[in-house]
Amino acid sequence: MPWRDAVAEQSPDQPPRHRPRRRFGQHFLHDPTTVRRIVDAIAPVPGEPLVEIGPGEGVLTGPLLAAAGALDVVEIDRDLAAALPARLGHPPGLRIHGGDALDFDFRGLAPAGGLRVVGNLPYNVSTPLLFHLLDQADVIRDMHFMLQSEVVDRLVARPGDDAYGRLGVMVSLTCSAERLFTVRAGAFRPPPRVVSAVVRLRVRRQPPVALDDPAVFAAVVAQLFSQRRKTVRNGLRGRLDADAIAATGVDPGARPETLDLAAFAALANAVARDGSVTHRRCG
């Protein structure tokens, strides 16, 4: 079945609509035009390892499966996972993984590194889920997500933008980010109280900067943005003095939101050599 036909296709034994559960942050996409735009943006082809996070009632799952021929889905809601095959007419090639995507081992789906990930992500877990996926970026080719528009702004922001912060810096180390389009609230059931947007994240095969210690980089970025109104000199007090900061090429009087990825890398490498930062996970 062509995927465009699958957008409107319904199984005759389709279960009744699922009542959205607040604890899972469920807002079900139902607008066919938005579905078509998302699938066009992904452009899946048969044979690609493709996984959908949170398939819900399957409105995007059907077209993706029709285009790719096979699809893995990760669904935390047991009722939705159980009902999904019937909703889609029990298609071959659909592989359902029940459980929380925050704990899911995506490496098990695509050890060769070509996994394509897509999902309408719950707003309350979008940031930790992004960090979880970045930790497994070696097996991922690209990601297409529906997110709160403000989160997408943070992902694509550049130094000096109001939305520029820790999330954007950490993602840019591993991915290039592109905002694709905005989605109106009425495209969902129930309509969310925020504007949504679709973003494309392409995983970089070569990092744009060299890091002596990625854990130190994550810690330095988190430390500076936790005190974003302070200068770099004050934000790294006890880690690097003004002379050591200047030696990296960074102005000690600059503020974190003005620094690009290379500047953060230079500071982190100086801290790593100094050995004065506590290594910790920042996700």
C-alpha positions in Angstrom: 0.0 0.0 0.0 1.4 3.4 -0.9 2.1 5.4 2.3 -0.1 8.3 1.2 -3.1 5.9 1.1 -2.1 4.7 4.6 -2.6 8.1 6.1 -6.4 7.8 5.9 -6.6 4.0 6.0 -8.4 2.5 8.9 -8.7 -1.2 9.9 -12.3 -2.5 10.1 -11.6 -3.9 13.5 -10.0 -0.8 14.8 -10.3 -0.3 18.6 -12.1 2.8 20.0 -10.1 5.9 20.4 -7.8 5.9 23.4 -8.4 8.3 26.3 -5.3 10.5 26.6 -3.4 10.0 29.9 -2.0 13.0 31.5 0.8 11.2 33.3 2.2 10.2 29.9 1.8 13.6 28.4 -0.3 12.2 25.6 -1.5 14.5 22.7 -2.4 12.4 19.7 -1.7 13.8 16.2 -4.7 13.4 14.0 -4.2 15.9 11.2 -3.6 14.2 7.8 -1.8 17.2 6.3 0.7 17.3 9.2 1.3 13.5 8.9 2.0 13.9 5.2 4.5 16.7 5.8 6.3 14.7 8.5 6.6 11.6 6.3 7.7 13.7 3.3 10.4 15.2 5.5 11.6 11.8 6.7 11.4 10.3 3.2 11.8 6.7 4.5 12.8 3.9 2.0 12.4 0.1 2.3 15.2 -1.5 4.2 16.2 1.4 6.4 16.2 0.7 10.2 13.4 3.0 11.4 12.0 3.4 14.9 9.1 5.5 16.2 9.0 6.6 19.8 5.4 6.8 21.1 3.3 5.6 18.2 0.1 6.3 20.2 -2.9 5.5 18.0 -0.7 4.8 15.0 -1.6 7.8 12.8 2.0 8.3 11.8 3.0 4.6 12.2 0.8 3.4 9.3 2.4 5.7 6.7 5.9 5.1 8.0 5.4 1.3 7.9 3.9 1.5 4.4 6.9 3.4 3.1 9.6 1.5 5.0 8.2 -2.0 4.9 9.3 -2.6 8.5 9.1 -0.5 11.7 10.1 -0.8 15.3 8.0 1.2 17.8 8.6 1.9 21.5 5.4 2.6 23.5 5.2 3.1 27.2 1.4 2.8 27.4 0.5 -0.9 27.6 -3.0 -0.4 26.4 -1.9 1.5 23.3 0.8 -1.0 22.6 -1.7 -3.9 22.8 -4.2 -2.1 20.5 -1.8 -0.9 17.9 -1.7 -4.0 15.6 -5.5 -4.0 15.3 -5.6 -0.3 14.6 -3.3 -0.8 11.7 -4.9 -4.0 10.4 -2.2 -6.4 11.8 0.5 -5.4 9.3 3.6 -7.6 8.9 6.8 -5.8 9.7 5.5 -4.0 12.8 7.6 -4.7 15.8 6.4 -3.4 19.1 8.6 -2.8 22.1 6.7 -2.1 25.3 8.5 0.2 27.8 9.9 3.6 28.5 12.1 5.1 25.7 14.2 6.7 28.4 15.5 3.2 29.3 15.4 1.7 25.8 18.6 0.3 24.2 18.4 1.7 20.7 21.8 0.2 19.9 20.1 -3.2 19.8 18.1 -2.1 16.8 20.9 -0.8 14.5 24.4 -1.8 15.5 25.7 -0.6 12.0 24.9 3.0 12.8 22.0 3.8 10.4 19.1 4.0 12.7 16.5 6.7 11.9 14.4 7.8 14.8 11.0 9.7 14.7 8.4 10.6 17.3 5.9 13.0 18.7 7.6 13.3 22.0 5.8 14.2 25.3 6.9 17.6 26.3 7.7 16.6 29.9 10.4 14.1 28.9 11.7 15.6 25.6 15.0 17.0 27.0 16.1 13.9 29.0 15.0 11.7 26.0 17.2 13.8 23.7 20.2 13.3 26.0 19.5 9.6 26.2 19.5 9.4 22.4 22.7 11.5 22.1 24.4 8.9 24.3 23.6 6.4 21.6 24.3 8.6 18.6 26.9 6.2 17.2 24.1 4.0 15.9 21.8 6.8 14.8 21.7 8.5 11.4 19.0 11.1 12.0 16.1 12.1 14.2 12.8 13.8 13.3 10.7 14.9 16.3 7.6 16.9 17.1 8.5 19.0 20.1 7.3 22.1 21.9 8.2 25.0 19.7 10.3 26.6 22.5 12.4 23.4 22.7 13.0 23.5 19.0 14.1 27.2 19.3 16.7 26.1 21.8 17.9 23.3 19.6 18.5 25.6 16.6 19.6 28.7 18.5 23.0 30.3 17.8 25.3 32.3 20.1 23.6 35.6 21.1 20.0 34.3 20.6 17.7 34.5 23.6 17.0 30.7 23.3 20.7 29.7 23.2 21.7 27.5 26.1 23.0 24.2 27.4 20.6 22.1 25.3 21.6 23.7 22.0 25.3 23.5 22.8 25.2 19.9 23.8 23.1 18.8 20.8 25.4 20.8 18.4 28.4 18.7 19.5 26.7 15.7 18.0 24.1 16.9 15.6 23.1 19.6 13.1 19.6 20.9 13.9 17.0 22.2 11.4 13.6 23.6 12.2 11.2 22.3 9.6 7.7 23.6 10.3 5.3 24.7 13.0 2.2 22.6 13.9 -1.0 24.1 15.1 -2.6 23.0 18.4 -5.7 21.8 16.6 -3.7 19.0 14.9 -3.7 17.1 18.2 -6.2 15.5 20.4 -6.5 17.0 23.0 -5.0 20.3 21.7 -1.9 21.2 23.8 -1.6 24.7 25.3 1.7 25.3 23.5 2.7 25.6 19.9 4.6 22.6 18.4 7.2 22.3 15.8 9.1 19.6 13.8 12.8 19.4 14.0 15.4 17.4 12.1 18.6 16.4 13.8 21.3 14.9 11.6 24.1 13.1 13.5 27.6 14.2 12.7 30.0 11.4 11.8 32.9 13.6 12.8 32.7 16.0 15.8 33.2 19.6 14.9 35.6 20.2 17.8 38.2 18.0 19.6 37.6 17.3 23.2 40.1 16.0 25.7 37.2 14.7 27.9 33.5 14.8 26.9 32.4 14.5 30.5 34.4 17.6 31.5 32.9 19.4 28.5 29.3 18.5 29.6 30.1 19.6 33.2 31.6 23.0 32.0 28.7 23.8 29.7 26.2 22.9 32.5 28.1 25.0 35.1 28.3 28.1 32.9 24.7 28.0 31.8 23.6 27.4 35.4 25.0 30.9 36.0 24.3 32.4 32.6 24.2 36.0 33.9 27.7 35.7 35.2 30.8 36.3 33.2 32.9 33.3 32.2 35.5 34.4 34.7 33.0 34.3 37.6 31.2 31.2 36.2 34.5 29.2 36.2 35.8 30.6 39.5 37.9 28.0 41.2 38.4 26.1 37.9 40.2 28.6 35.7 41.5 32.0 36.4 41.3 35.0 34.1 44.7 34.4 32.5 44.0 30.8 31.8 40.6 31.7 30.3 42.3 34.3 28.1 44.9 31.8 27.0 42.1 29.7 25.4 41.1 32.7 23.2 38.0 33.4 25.2 37.3 36.8 26.7 37.0 36.3 30.5 34.4 39.0 30.6 32.1 37.3 28.1 28.8 35.7 29.1 28.0 32.1 28.3 25.3 32.9 25.8 27.8 34.6 23.5 30.2 31.7 23.3 30.2 29.3 20.3 30.9 25.6 20.4 34.6 26.0 19.8 34.9 28.4 22.8 33.2 25.9 25.1 35.5 23.2 23.8 38.6 25.3 24.5 37.5 26.1 28.0 36.6 22.5 28.7 40.0 21.3 27.4 41.7 23.8 29.6 39.8 22.6 32.6 40.4 18.9 31.7 44.1 19.6 31.6 43.9 21.4 34.9 42.0 18.5 36.4 40.0 20.7 38.8 36.5 19.9 37.6 34.5 17.1 39.0 33.4 14.6 36.4 29.7 14.1 36.3 27.0 13.1 33.9 25.1 16.1 32.6 22.0 14.6 31.0 
